[in-house]
Amino acid sequence: MFQHFVLTRFNLRKKDWLETKSKTQVLTDEWMRNRLELFEHYCFSSVKAQTEQNFNWLVFFDVSTAPEFRETIDRLASEFRAFIPIYADGMEDFLPAIQRELNARLTQPYLITSRLDNDDCLHQDYIKEVQAQFDQQSFLAVDFIDGFTLQVAPKVRFAKHAHVHNPFLSLIETSKEYKTIWCNERHGYWSEIKQVKTVRKKPMWMSVIHIENKINAFKGFGDVNLEQLQAFNICPKAWNYIETHIEPYRAWRTQGVYHQLRTGWKVNAKILKRKLFHGDSTT
């Protein structure tokens, strides 16, 4: 009845993407080694451990990717059959490459596409919960508002987070004249769309904050038991590092309360705006 694809971009060249928020250059060999390690320890590990395996994961790498890194990518593909590396010619070829790959694979009347950044994680039931929302809708975005956030450097912190129209959206639609979740890169685009179902109290994602982020910063809140992290199935090496270096909530409680108040206000304001302009679509 449907096919489900997770879509991730990796090291695609982009003219205005030259450095990280720490002012270091991107897309260098050192950047790529660090990003592949981060990807394998967190993102790849979490997707591989999904309780529902009926999906394919298309990860878009640049055609200029060096043989050294292609070997690592090939190894990951051999370890997880749903992981399918695609080589595209920069960001300008990203959307056309998605269309080419889906056109070659689509056989069912319905399509689900999910967005995932290469440095973030999915709860082990994410795919299962997204597919549970399927009811032959012609066009419906699914937005799990609640999640977690993990900062791995310079300090280790783990906390709750919430985000309306976040980077973990999924889109259910018909396969005929499909658009995919990447039909618009701007997150705010979805605030203008009526067909969005927001889901609360199911933390299905985790943003990973590190020194190479372009924009993201740690905005977590709440004293969360580290056991909650187990559902994201990060690799043992990463788990040991987090467990050894995590900073207790009491050390940053004031900042956490500030983030909780600010995040709560933003989330509630956006949900209210959706209700006023589009009707109640929250469950």
C-alpha positions in Angstrom: 0.0 0.0 0.0 2.8 2.4 0.8 6.6 2.8 0.6 8.6 4.6 3.3 11.8 6.5 2.6 14.0 8.4 5.1 15.9 11.1 3.2 19.2 12.5 4.5 21.7 14.8 2.9 25.3 14.5 3.9 28.3 16.4 2.4 26.6 18.0 -0.6 28.5 21.1 -1.8 26.7 24.4 -1.3 28.0 27.8 -2.3 27.0 29.6 1.0 28.1 26.8 3.3 31.7 27.5 4.1 32.3 27.1 7.8 30.7 25.8 11.1 29.5 28.0 13.9 32.9 27.6 15.5 34.4 29.1 12.3 36.1 26.0 11.1 36.0 25.0 7.4 33.4 22.5 6.2 33.8 19.7 3.7 37.5 19.2 4.3 38.9 15.8 4.9 39.1 16.4 8.6 35.4 17.6 8.6 34.4 14.5 6.7 36.2 12.1 9.1 34.6 13.8 12.1 31.2 13.9 10.5 31.3 10.2 9.4 32.3 9.2 13.0 29.5 11.3 14.4 27.1 9.8 11.9 28.1 6.2 12.6 28.0 6.6 16.4 24.7 8.4 16.6 22.5 8.7 13.5 23.3 5.5 11.7 23.2 3.4 14.9 19.7 4.8 15.8 18.2 4.2 12.4 19.7 0.7 12.1 17.9 -0.3 15.4 14.4 0.7 14.3 11.8 -1.8 15.5 10.0 -1.4 12.2 12.3 -2.3 9.3 9.9 -1.7 6.4 11.6 1.4 5.0 14.6 2.5 2.9 17.1 5.2 3.9 18.5 7.2 1.0 21.6 9.2 2.1 22.9 11.7 -0.4 26.6 12.2 -0.6 28.5 14.5 -3.0 30.0 13.0 -6.2 33.4 14.5 -5.1 33.5 12.2 -2.0 37.0 10.7 -1.8 37.7 7.0 -2.0 38.8 6.9 1.6 35.3 7.9 2.7 33.5 5.8 0.1 35.1 2.8 1.7 33.5 3.7 5.0 30.1 4.4 3.3 30.3 1.0 1.5 31.0 -0.7 4.8 28.0 0.9 6.4 25.8 -0.1 3.5 27.0 -3.7 3.9 26.0 -3.7 7.5 22.5 -2.3 7.0 20.6 -3.2 3.9 18.1 -0.3 4.2 21.0 2.2 4.1 21.4 3.2 0.4 24.1 5.8 -0.5 23.3 8.1 -3.4 25.9 10.3 -5.0 24.6 13.7 -6.2 26.3 16.7 -7.9 26.1 19.2 -5.0 23.0 20.7 -3.4 21.6 21.9 -6.8 21.2 18.2 -7.7 19.7 17.1 -4.3 16.0 17.5 -5.2 16.4 16.1 -8.7 18.4 13.2 -7.3 15.5 12.5 -4.8 13.1 12.4 -7.7 15.3 10.2 -9.8 15.8 7.7 -7.0 12.1 7.6 -6.0 10.9 7.3 -9.6 13.2 4.2 -10.0 11.8 2.6 -6.8 8.1 3.5 -6.4 5.7 0.7 -6.9 2.9 1.4 -4.4 0.1 4.0 -4.6 1.2 5.8 -1.4 4.5 7.3 -0.4 5.9 8.3 3.1 9.1 10.4 3.2 10.8 11.4 6.5 13.5 14.0 6.9 16.6 13.2 9.0 19.8 15.3 9.4 23.0 13.2 9.4 24.0 14.2 12.9 20.6 13.5 14.7 18.9 10.4 16.1 15.6 8.6 15.9 13.8 6.9 18.7 13.7 3.1 18.0 10.0 3.3 17.4 10.0 6.4 15.1 9.4 4.5 11.8 6.7 2.4 13.6 4.9 5.5 14.9 5.0 7.4 11.6 3.6 4.4 9.8 0.8 4.1 12.4 -0.4 7.5 11.2 -1.0 6.2 7.7 -4.6 6.1 6.6 -4.4 6.5 2.9 -4.1 10.3 3.2 -3.5 12.1 -0.1 -1.3 14.7 1.7 -0.5 14.9 5.4 2.6 16.0 7.3 3.2 14.3 10.6 5.0 16.4 13.3 6.1 14.7 16.5 6.7 17.9 18.6 8.4 16.4 21.6 11.9 15.0 21.7 15.2 15.1 23.4 18.5 16.9 22.8 22.0 15.7 23.5 25.0 17.9 23.6 28.3 16.0 23.1 30.7 18.9 23.2 32.1 21.1 24.7 30.1 19.8 27.7 27.8 16.7 27.7 24.2 17.4 28.5 21.0 15.4 27.9 17.6 16.9 28.2 14.0 17.2 26.9 13.3 19.5 23.9 10.2 20.4 21.9 9.9 21.9 18.4 6.9 22.6 16.2 7.7 22.0 12.5 11.0 20.4 13.4 13.6 18.7 11.2 12.1 15.3 11.8 8.8 15.8 9.9 7.3 13.0 7.7 4.9 13.4 4.8 2.3 10.9 3.7 1.0 11.4 0.2 0.0 9.7 -3.0 2.8 8.5 -5.2 1.2 10.3 -8.2 2.8 13.7 -8.6 4.4 13.4 -5.1 6.3 16.3 -3.5 8.2 14.6 -0.6 9.1 16.1 2.8 11.8 18.1 1.1 9.4 20.0 -1.1 10.4 23.1 0.8 13.6 23.4 2.9 12.3 26.2 5.0 10.8 24.8 8.3 8.4 27.7 8.5 6.8 26.6 5.3 4.8 24.0 7.2 3.2 26.6 9.4 1.4 27.8 6.3 0.1 24.3 5.4 -3.2 23.1 6.8 -2.5 19.4 6.4 -0.2 19.0 9.3 -0.9 16.6 12.2 1.0 17.5 15.4 1.5 14.7 17.9 2.3 15.4 21.5 3.8 13.3 24.3 5.7 10.9 22.0 9.3 11.9 22.1 10.4 10.3 18.8 13.7 12.2 18.0 16.9 13.6 19.5 18.9 16.5 18.1 22.7 16.1 18.7 24.5 19.3 19.4 28.3 19.4 18.6 31.0 21.9 17.8 30.5 21.6 14.1 26.8 22.6 14.0 26.1 25.4 11.5 23.1 26.8 13.5 21.8 24.6 16.2 22.6 25.2 19.9 21.7 23.3 23.1 18.2 24.4 24.3 17.4 21.5 26.5 15.4 21.4 29.7 14.4 19.1 32.5 16.2 16.6 34.8 16.1 13.5 32.5 17.2 10.0 33.6 19.9 8.8 31.3 18.0 5.6 30.8 15.8 7.5 28.3 18.8 7.6 26.0 18.8 3.8 25.6 15.8 4.0 23.2 18.1 5.8 20.7 20.6 3.0 20.5 23.7 5.1 20.1 26.9 3.0 19.7 28.6 1.5 22.8 31.6 3.8 22.4 29.4 6.9 22.4 27.3 5.6 25.3 30.4 5.1 27.5 31.6 8.6 26.7 28.2 10.1 27.5 27.8 8.1 30.7 31.3 9.1 31.9 31.2 12.8 31.0 27.6 13.9 31.4 27.1 17.1 33.4 24.4 16.8 36.2 21.3 18.9 35.7 21.9 20.9 38.9 25.0 22.4 37.2 22.9 24.1 34.5 19.5 24.2 36.1 19.0 28.0 35.7 19.7 27.7 32.0 17.4 24.7 31.8 14.5 26.6 33.4 15.1 29.5 30.9 15.0 27.1 28.0 11.9 25.4 29.3 10.0 28.6 29.7 11.1 29.9 26.3 10.4 26.6 24.5 7.0 26.2 26.1 6.0 29.7 25.1 7.1 29.1 21.5 5.5 25.7 21.1 2.2 26.8 22.6 2.1 30.0 20.5 2.7 28.0 17.3 0.1 25.4 18.2 -2.4 28.1 19.0 -1.7 29.8 15.7 -2.3 26.5 13.9 -5.7 26.1 15.7 -6.7 29.6 14.8 -5.8 29.4 11.1 -6.1 25.7 10.3 -8.2 24.1 13.0 -7.2 21.6 15.7 -4.8 19.0 14.4 -3.0 18.1 17.6 -3.2 14.6 19.2 
